[in-house]
Each structure stands twice: as C-alpha cells, then as structure tokens.
Amino acid sequence: MRVSSLDRISRDNCCEKIIWEAKMPFEPDIGYAKATLRSAPENLPQDLENVIEYRKSGLSLNHIVGCPLDCAYCVRHLFNNYEMKRPHLIMSDEQAVDQLVRHPAFRAHNTPLQIFNRATDPFLPRVKDHLHRTLELLDELGLTNHVLVITRWHVLEDDVARLERLQNLKVTILVTWSGISDPRIEPIDSSIAKKSLKTLADFASRTRRILYWRPIVLGLNDTDELIAEARSMSQFADATVFTGLFHREQIRDYLRSVNVPDLYEMVPRRKIFPREVEDRILKAFGNTPLFRKTSCGVAYAHGVHDYNGHLGIERICDICPADQVKICTAAHKPPTQLQLLNFAEEVGLEVDGMEVFPGHIVVENSTEQQRYFVQHATGFQVHDRAHPHLPGRHGRA
C-alpha cells in the first residue's frame, strides 16, 4: 500500500567532555538528561539534516544527532559529526513520523524501519523518551512493520514495560556487544550491554531481543574466552547476529589519531571478517542459532521470512536453522517482469541491463537506496553489476 499521509493509514488497515581511565568503567557526561534536548545547530551537515535515509535494514529515521559514547569505529565519522557529543533534536517526533510515512519508499506493514541508528544511541537519557514516543506514534497507526532499534546503552525495566505496551509493530532490540576492552576503541563498559540483554530476557515477551555481536576483529576481540562469553550471553537472546568491522578511511584516520595501530591494512567496500575467525565461532556455537546477517536474525526472532532475501546468496544461510530456511524458502519467489518494471520506474532505476537470476536481481548504474527499495519490495537480493557479490565475500571481505 502506498502511503502519502498520516491520515491515509487507519488502525484497521493496518556529555560535553568524557574522562576515562583504561581500567575504569566508562561513564559519559549525560547532564543533558535533566533538560529538553537542544535544537540542532543551523550549520548541521546536509546528510544529517535529511532525517530519513534508506539503508539495508530499512528506512532509517534519525531526527536526533549527537552521541557521547565515543566508539572509535562509529559511522558518525562518515557524517562529520563525531565531535557532537550532546544529542540535538532536529524536529519533533510528530514531524519525523509524518515525514517517514510520507516518504516515497515507505510501505505500510512492509518496509522495515530503524530508529536512531546513525547518529546517536536510542537509549541515552532523554533520547529514549523520543524513541518511545516515536514508536508509540507509529504503533497507534496500526502499522505492523519491522522496527529495529540498536543500542549498547542501558535498557531498563521501565523501558521494557513501555515497549511491551506496543500492540502492532514488530519491534526488535539489537543489543550491541563486542567485548573490546581497549578504551581508545570502545570506552564503554561491556557489562552494560550484558545487563540490558538480561533485562530484556527477564521482562520482554512481545519485544524481541538480539545479541548483536560486533565488530569482531582479528587479534583484538576474537579470543576463545570472548567467544565463550558470547556463547553464554546468547542464552538470553532470541537470536545472535555476528559480524566484522565496517572499515572506512575516516574511521582508520581517527583510530590512527588516537594511536591505535591499523586493525587491517585494507579498507574494502564490505565489512571485514576473516574466515578463520568465523570458523572458530561456528565451531564454538555448535547448534546455537547464529546468523551472519541482521535481517536473518530479526526474521528468526519473529518467525517470519528474511525481508532481504539472503536465501538467494550461496553460503549465507547454510548455518541457519532448518525450520527458518523452510520459512524463507516458502516466501522466496522471483518477481514478475511487470512488478520489477513498476518498482524500477518508481525509484528511477534504469531498466536496461536489469536481469533476474535464481536468487537475485542484477541492475546497473544504481544507488544503494534504489537497490534496497527494490530488494525489500521483492524479497530478492538486488546487486549492481559494478559491485558483484563474489562467493564467500558477501559481507565477509
């Protein structure tokens, strides 16, 4: 269903300075929690002024920017706002939700959504008030879309109670944990994520929870002891997703500036995950449900098919539980030519050179946002011919 306004969806249809020591738990300055969030400055980078961006895990809504947590590998380096430590509000939650459901790519009940995953942590004080309000506004519309919320901060019992009152959205909390103890790279006490996951396990029923084990870096946090710790934590999660380092020049430059030796020599297009590390993790986890891709873990947690259609890519789903593979197989049907043409026309994607192969679609001269829209609309992977997905390299360069 195409949505152009809030009114067309009915219920029925539907810290200024951070001081830390290497051996001390990290506590950011969260004094802003006692007051309303400041408005975003007028000179905000254009990429951040645009509060909606289409990413692989769905339409991403980010109407708050700024974070004090200082994870050195944060994608905020890519948006030139890493130095903004206090969260700032760009617009009201009501305005943000209105823009979201009016977005040309939004489909009620179908488009996966993410909230505050690009420029802040959604469970920071004050920020989480806006997270809850945004979720409630969407839920009141009767929407049943997937909503992914990624955090490494405190998820409290009161937060879970508020999440549990939602009636329609498929909400998944992805609790990020890495076990990295080097404060130059990750100054946050890893026990915070462990406690949040346990709180969700104790009090959540409708709300799904995922152990989001990332980034795993060769020689940094891939010891047998940390792998065993992750295995132990997985008992509190509906699913565990593990992945490597998203490396970019800006991130490497920052790591060098804080005297961290290069974690990897290369800066590839996809995440870096050495096969030897993956092999050791798979052996240690045995039959415990473990997923290479975020949407695969989300799908398993909710008992539905993977909206990103990873089933069509060799050696992505060979570790998935057999029952989940059956669910995804039943839903994995190629789009008709007419459907594909209509989707391509809607996002301005070139029709020439477009081909449908078993399990995936190949297009040319595309942007990520165009590909992800078609991917979620069809449930089939969409690749650009200029960036082929080579065997064994899908997110594991």
N, C-alpha and C positions, 0 to 999 in steps of 0.2 A: 504494500500500500504506500503510495506516495504521500508525504505529509508536507503541507505548506504552512501550517499554523498550529498553534496550541489548540485552537477551538475545533480543529478537524479530527482530533483524536478523542474519542469518548471512552469512558470507563468500560463500557460494554465491549467495545471493539479492541477492544483491546485487552637571631641572637647577635648583637652588633659585633662583639669580639668573642672568639672562642678560645679558652685557655685549657689546655690539657697536658697531661704528662703521660709518657709512654706506658706506665704501669697502672694508671688510674682509669676507672670507668669514665666514659665521656659524658659530660652534661653540658648541653648547649645553653646559651643565654636565651631563655624564652620569656623574657619580660614583656614582650608584646602581648602575651596571653591575657593581660589584665585590661586590655583596651581593644576597641574595634580596630580591625586591620586598616592600615593606611591605604589610601588610594595609590595606584601605581603612578610613577612619575610620567610626565608628558614625553620624555625622551626615551621611552621604552623601545627596545629594538622591534622592528616591524614584525619579525617572526613571532614575538611574544604578544604583540597587540592582537594578532589573529588567534582567538581563543580556541578555535576548532581546527584540528589537523587530522587527516586520515592516516592512520598507522596500521601495521599489520594486524594488531589485535583489535582494531576497530576505530571508530571516530573518537578522538581524544579531546576531552573538554578540559581546558586549563585557564580558568578565569582568576586564579591566584598564582602569583610568581614570587619566588624567593624562598630560600631554604637555609637553615643554619647548620645542617648536618655534615657538610663538607666531605662527602665521599669523593675521593680524588678522581674516580672514573665516571663521574656523573655526566649525563648527556647535557647538562646545563652549560658545559664548556662550549658546546656547539651553538648555543644561542646567546653567547656573550653576556650572560647574567649570573655567572658563578659567584661574583662578588656581592650579589644582592642577598644578604643573609636574613633579612626580615621579610616575611611574606607580605605581599601587597595585593590588594584586591583591584582587579581591572574593571569589573562590573558586578552587579548584583547577581545572586543565584537565579532569580526570576528571569533577568535578561539573558543570562547564559543558557538556561534551559530553553528559552524561547528561540535563541539563535540555533541551538542544537537541533531542535525538531523542525526548524525551517531550513536546515542545511540541505542542499540538493541531493546529497548522498544518503541522507537518513531514511531508513525504512522502519516503521513501527513494527515491533516484535521480531525483527530480523537483524538489523545492523548491530553488531557488537559495539559496546561503548567502554571507554576508560575515563576515569575522573582523576585529575591532578597527578598525572604520571609523567609529566615532562619538566616541571619547573618548581615543584615543592613536594613535601610529603603530606599525604592527605590526613594523617592522624596527629599532626602537630597541634598544639593548643591553638584554639581559635580557627585554625584551618579546618579542623574536623567538624566544627559547627556548620561550616559551609558545605562540607562533604555530606553530612547527614541531611541538611536542608535540600541540597540538590537531588539526592536520592529520593527523598520524600516527594518532591515536586514531580519527578519522573514517574514514581510509583503511583501517585494519585491520578495520573493519566491512564492508568490501566495497562501500561507498557510491560511487556514480558521479555524485553531484550536482555541479553547478557550484559552485565556491568562488571568490569574488572577494576579492582582497587588494590594498588601495590603500595606496601608500606614496610618500613623497617623500624617504626617507632612503636610507642605504647598503644596497644588496643586493650581498653579497659572493659570491665564487666558492664558498665553503663553503656559503652559504645555498642557492645554486642546486643544488649537489650533493645536499643534503638534500631539496630539493623534487623533484628528479628521481627519487629513490628511491620516491616515492609511486606506487602502481600503479593506483588506481581513480578517485580524484577527478579532476574536470576543473578544474584549478587555473589561474587567470589572475591574473597580477601586473599591476596597473594603476599605472604609474609616473607620478606627478603632476608636471607641469612647466608653468610659466606664463611664465617669462622676466621676471617682475616684479622690478625692481631696487630699489624703494623699501623700505628696511628697516623702515619703520613698518608696512608692509602685509605684506611677506614677507621676513623677515630671513635666510632660508636661501639659501645659495649655489646657484644653479640648476644649476651643474655637477655637483652630487651626483646629481640625477635623471638627467642625461645619462650619467654614468658607470654608474649602476645599470642603465639600459636597455641600454647597450653590453655590460655583463657578462652580462645575461640573453641577449642576442643571441649572444654568444660560446659560452656553456656550456649553455644550456637547449635541450632538444629536445621533451620531453613537456609541459613547463610553457609556457603561452602568455604572451605579453607584449604590453601595450598602452601606447602613448603616450597618457596621459590629460592632454590639453592644456586646462588650466582654472586659474582662471577667466580668460576673455578679456574685458577691459573696454575699452570705447571710450575712446580717448585715453590709456590707461595702458600697455597692452602689445599694441597692435594695429598696430605699425609694420610696414612692408614687410620690414624687416630681421629682426624677430622671426618673422614669418610664414615667411620663407625659412629661418630656423633650425629652426622646427618641421618644415618640409618635409624638411629634411636629416635630422633625427632620426628621422623616420618610417621611414627605410630599415632601422632596427634593430628595428622593431616588427612584430608580426603584423597590427596594425590601429591606427588613430589615431582617438580619440574627442575631439571638441572641444565645449566648452560655455561658457556665460556665468556670470555671478555670481549665486549664491544669496544674495539680499539680505533681511535682516530688520531690524527696528527695533533689536534688541540688537546686531547687527553694526554697523549705522550709528552707534549711540551710542558703541561702542568706537572706531570709526575717528575720530569727532569728538574723543574724549578724547585721542587721540594726534596731534591736529592734522592729520588728513587731510581735505581738502575732500571734500564729498559726491561719491561716484563717480557716483551717479544721484540725481535728485530723488525718484523713486518707489521704493516698496518693494512690488512686486507679489507675487502668490502664487507665480508661477513664476519660473524663472531669467530674467535679463535678457540678451538677446543681440541687439543691433541688427542689422537686416537688412543694412545697408551693410557691416558688418564680415564677416558671413557671406559675402556676395557676393565680397568681395576674397579671402577664404580659399579659397573653392571655385575661383576662377579660378587662384590660385597653385598649388593642389594638382593641378589637371588630372585625370588618370586615377588618381592615387594613392588607394588605398582610404581613405575618410574617412567617419566615422559621426557622426550627431547624438546618438545615444543609446547609453548604456553597454552595455545588453544586446545592441544590434545589433553593436557591435564585438566583444563576447565571443562571440556566435554565429558571426560570420565567422571569428574566430581558431580556433574549434574545428570549423568546417564543419558546423554544425547550425543549426536554425531559432531565431529570436528568441523566447525564452520570455515576453517581454512583449507580443508580438503587435502591434508598431508598424506592421506592414504595413497594418493596417486604418485608419490615420490618414493622410489626404491630406497629401502633401508632407513626409513624414518620411523615406520610403525612396527618394525619387526620385534620390538621389545614391549609393545602394548599388550594388555590382557586380551585373551581371545574373545571374550564377550564384548569388549569395546570395539575390536576390529569388526565384529559382526554388525554392530550398530552403525559404524561408519560405512561399511560396505553396502548396507541396505540403502543408505542415503546418497551414495556416491554415483550420481548419474550425470552423464555429459549433457550440457545444454543444447537445445536445438539451435540451428543456424539462425532462425529468426530471433530467438531470445538473445543470442550473442550479439547480433547486429543491433538490436534495440539498446542493449546495455552499452555497447561501444559508442553508439550515437549520443547517448545521454551524457557521457563524460568526454566526448570529443576525441575518442580513441580512433586511430586510423584503422580502417577495415582491411586495406591491402596488406597482405603479409600475415594476416591473422589465421592461425591454424589450430584445430583441436586434435590433440593426441590422446592416447589412452592415459588418463590420469591428470593431464594438464593442458593448458592453453598457452600458445605462444603468440605474442604480439610484437609490434615494432614501434620505436620512437615514442615510448610511453613514459609516464611518470609513475612513481610509487603510488600516489593517491588514485590514479586511474586504475592501476592494476588491482589494488586492494578492493576498490569498489566492485569490480567485476568478479573478483575472487569470492567475496562474501555473498554476492548476488547469485553466483552459480554453484558455490561449494567446491569449485575446482581451482587448483593452483594456477596462477597466471604469471608467466615468465616473459621477460623481454628477451628477444633474440640476441641482443648485445650482452646480456648477462646470463648465460646458460647455467643451469644448476647441474654441475658435474657430479658423477657418482661419488658418494662419500663426502661431498663438500657442502651439503645443504646445511648451512649454519655451523659447519664444523671445519672451517678452513685450517 
